[in-house]
Amino acid sequence: MRTVSAAIDIAAAPAQVWAILTDLAAYPQWNPLFPQASGELAVGARITLRAVQPSGRAMTIRARVRAADPAGGLRWAAGLPGIISGEHSFTLAAGGGGTRLVQSETFSGVLVPFSRRTLTAVQASYAELNLALKARAESR
């Protein structure tokens, strides 16, 4: 197993950050990693995300929602069990008059040990998404 993460402080209330994060239809307006997303953010539901990696490679991810509430964060899981799977999460915490956002993903499966370079690029993508979310929240 390997976890990659990126954290950022946002000068906006957690409720405002949550509203942006959970508005899947608006992702094309601001989200560089997932420029398309659809589905219902409800536990057990499936969502579809179009991901664009830093290399420009695009892929479609069909994930199952594991958590979707401001207190527990947003989590989804996807992958090929045993080969490579990931559980992606966003956690929001109030602090310093704003929000601390931590985005992470824990990867498991036989391909994880051979995916170091790819996972480093994934981590950079998470930092880029966090910056875009910060810019959107702070501009409102």
C-alpha positions, 0 to 999 in steps of 0.5 A, spaced: 500 500 500 502 507 498 498 513 500 499 520 496 497 526 499 496 534 498 494 539 503 492 546 503 489 552 507 483 555 504 481 562 506 474 560 506 469 557 510 468 549 510 461 550 508 463 554 502 469 549 500 464 543 501 459 546 496 464 547 491 467 540 491 461 537 491 458 541 485 460 535 480 457 539 474 461 545 475 468 541 475 469 543 468 469 550 470 475 549 475 478 542 476 484 541 472 484 533 474 477 531 473 474 536 468 468 532 467 464 528 473 457 526 474 453 522 478 450 522 485 454 523 491 451 519 496 454 513 500 454 507 495 452 510 489 457 510 483 460 516 480 464 517 473 470 522 473 474 523 467 481 524 469 487 528 466 494 526 468 499 531 468 502 527 462 495 529 458 493 522 458 486 522 460 482 516 463 475 515 465 474 512 472 468 509 475 468 510 482 463 508 488 462 513 493 464 511 500 463 517 504 459 524 502 458 529 508 462 535 510 464 532 517 466 525 514 469 528 508 468 525 501 471 519 499 470 514 493 474 508 491 475 505 484 480 500 481 481 493 479 481 489 485 488 485 486 491 489 480 491 496 483 485 500 486 485 506 490 481 510 495 481 517 494 479 522 499 478 529 501 477 532 508 476 539 510 477 542 517 475 548 520 481 552 522 484 559 522 478 562 520 478 558 514 479 551 511 484 546 511 483 541 505 487 534 505 486 530 499 489 523 499 489 516 496 491 510 498 493 505 493 493 497 493 495 492 489 500 488 485 502 494 481 503 499 486 510 497 487 512 498 480 508 505 480 512 510 483 513 515 478 506 515 476 504 516 483 509 522 484 505 525 478 498 523 481 501 527 487 503 533 483 496 533 480 492 533 487 496 539 489 494 542 482 487 541 484 487 543 491 490 550 488 484 550 483 479 549 489 483 554 493 482 560 487 475 558 486 473 558 493 477 565 495 474 568 489 467 568 491 
